[in-house]
Every structure is written in C-alpha cells, then in structure tokens.
Amino acid sequence: MALWGGRFSTGPDEAFKQFNDSLPFDYQLAEQDIIGSVAWAGALKQVNVLNQQEYDDLVAALNKLLDEVKANPQAVAVAGHEDIHSYVESALIDKVGDLAKKLHTGRSRNDQVATDFRLWCRDTAEHILEAIAELKGEFIALAERELGTILPGYTHLQRAQPVLFSHWCMAYVEMLERDESRLTDAKNRMNYCPLGSGALAGTAYPIDRQILAEGLGFTGATRNSLDAVSDRDFVVELLSCASISMIHLSRMAEDLIFYNSGEAGFIELSDGVTSGSSLMPQKKNPDALELIRGKTGRVFGAFSAMMMTLKALPLAYNKDMQEDKEGLFDAMPTWLACIHMAQACIKGIKVNAERTLAAAKGGHSNATELADYLVAKGIPFREGHHIVGTLVQMAIAQGNNLEDLSLEQFKSVHSIFESDVYPVLEIDACIKARQALGGSSLEQVTSAIKYAKKNSK
Ligand code: ARG
C-alpha cells in the first residue's frame, strides 16, 4: 500500500513504480528507520498524541519488527513497497492495526530519511575508523619488524636517496592518520538530528527536538528545517573522505606492485593475496593490490556523481535526492573492503633486504652526501652539486658507484677531496645523516613509530 493513495484515482504505472521505488536499495536503512520510529513514538507521547499504552504497544511492535528485519534483511528488499518508510509502516499495521497509522503524525519521509541516512552514515564511519586503526597497526608492526632494512627512495621513479623501509611504512601511517582525522570531523559534523523538521517547514507539534536528538545519540538537533531535509553535505563529505583515503590506498598498492615486480624484487606478497595465470604457470599476480588501485576510480565516481546530483537542486527536498544512496551504499563497503585487503597484504609481506640494499646502493643515491661533504669543506652547495655531477658521469662511464672511484679520480675533479670522503659515501652514513625531525634516520623513524603507537591508543 502506498503512503499517499487518497489524491489519486489510479495507481502508478508498473514501469514508473519500478523507476521510483527505492526499497530494493534503501532496505539497508531498515534498522535505522525502526530505531528512528521508536524515538518518534517517544516524541509523540511527549506531546500527548500517543498515550502510554499506545506508546508501549507501538514500541513493542517496532522492536519485534527490528528483530525480524535483522534476521532477514533481504526479505525486506523484495517486499514490493515504495521505500523503507512505507515498508515499516505497513509491517507495523500488520502487527498493531490502526494504531500504527498514528505514528506518522507530524513527521515526513523527508525528515525521516535524512535522519535514517545520518544514522547509517555515523555507524558506517565508526566501522571504517576501526578498520583504519587496524591497518595503521599493521603498518606499524611491519615498520618494527623491518627496522634497519634499507630501501631505495624514489622521485620520478628514479632512485634518489636511500631511506629506511620503515620510513616508507610510516609515511602511510601519516596518510591514514589524516584519513582518520578527516572522517572523525565528518562524523562529528553530520551528527545532528533532522527529525522534527517535517516535510520542510518544521513540525507543528511542540516536540522537544533536543531530547529527541540526544535519545538517538546525536549531539543535538539541526537548526533549520529547510536545510535539515535538503542537506546531503554529510554524504558528499563521506564520499570525499573515502576518495582521498582510496587515493592513499591506491598509491600504496602501486608502490607494492612495483616492489613486488620481478624487476625490483624488493618484496614478496603472500600466496593468500595473489593469484595465478590460467595460461602461464609461473605467474603470481598481485591481484589484491591491483583491485585496490582499480576500485579507487569507482569510489571517486560515486563522489562526483553525488556532487553532480546536488548541483542546482532548489530547496528543499527533491526526488533527485533519492540518488544519494546507491553510490554511498556501494562506495562505503568498497572502501572498507579495500582497507581490510590492504591490511592482509601488509601483514603477509616478506621483504628481501639484500635486494633492497643492493638497489639502494646503486643509482648513485649517495650523490647528495658527496655534495654535503664538499659543503662541509667550505664549497658553496651549487658548486659542490656541479663537481659531484662530474664525478657521477665518471662513475657511470666506469660502470661503478661513486664509492668505487679512486682518490686520484676524486682529486682530478677537485683537490679538496681526501680519503675521509669514503665513510661519507657509505649507505649507513646516508641514512644516519637524516637526523632532523621527519627524516629517515633510525632515531627519527623509531620516534615516529613511538609517536604513532602512543597516538593510536
Ligand atoms: N525514498 C525517498 C528518498 O530516499 C524517501 C523520501 C521521500 N520523500 C518524498 N517526498 N517523496 O529520498
């Protein structure tokens, strides 16, 4: 039964009904719709629309319905009603008859759906925050396991300067911390309750909306009814948090796909997150990471779709806004699955420290150290840069590293070089030199790990 048949002489066309119905996807709001209805029944009791007995009967029936929808959510999806609000009302009529018809007094589906959806978003944000914290913990554990392992650091995908492998791990911990902080902000901002805003103008019953809001775990009630029923910023913000975080996961995936390649051979992914080729028996493909990278586009697609849907919508509610759900219902579980999968990948990584060290020693990635050596001897950096460039050319011509040049060769470019140049060129010296805050020295990385551990408690 539709919630609005009285004004119409015929029912909707079948094609329109299918086009218009949201139950096939908003059934996912069943729990929130029922919890919101229990709270609304309380508000109606407060203004004497329901007496104590009616309230008790309605709440008992709603709680029973809650158990039923939890036990079989899929059955709700195919029940054929227009939306989750129609479904709940009709299921309630089946249980308590005409009494159920009082529940929609002073309420609109507009403030109802806005409330349900915020509740759903808040719960989902909490799950995701837990998952991010676990993924952070996994990166920290890897950083501790590999403390001391040296990795070539890249810019332009050219070997640039050696870094600690743990420094790489902790870079992603930083990104994840920002993801957490962004999501927490979004969650706090969305945590205001639209219920009691009516269709657009506010409800005509003297309901204490603050108490209603707090009963549902909200910080408070929304302050403007027009805005409350038409605001979907919280959806945009969540999708934006998701998109930014997916970009981080995608960059991590890309780094690891490269590290895992035959050419780099820096890490080996576990069998549990890789798959084989149907044709080439030797293959072990990084599918989990490729899918994380691939799904990033899908999540961002939902974000941009939501932005386009909202653009130029007049106040207040418009049916366009029903398009807010499918994208988010797809993007949030996708994000969550990617965080879990990233964790599984990180957990099973085996690092080949010999390969990473050998690669870090190649590519003349100690050239900056050599320039700094000259600076310490009083040569201006720009001049030192040029001198070292000449030495790099010399080493390349010889097919060697800088540390393999003889002292005579060094001196042939500049007389200031002495045998004290060799210790400077050692890879450990390159790492050790990065002592300033945020650098890749063992001390800095160790304190970054300590800070992250303290922060995540
Ligand atoms: N299914 C609708 C949605 O998700 C519920 C609100 C309907 N409101 C209305 N005025 N038709 O947006």
Residues whose N, C-alpha, C, O or C-beta is under 5 A from the ligand:
A	BS01	LIG	S22 D83 R109 N110 V113 M321 Q322
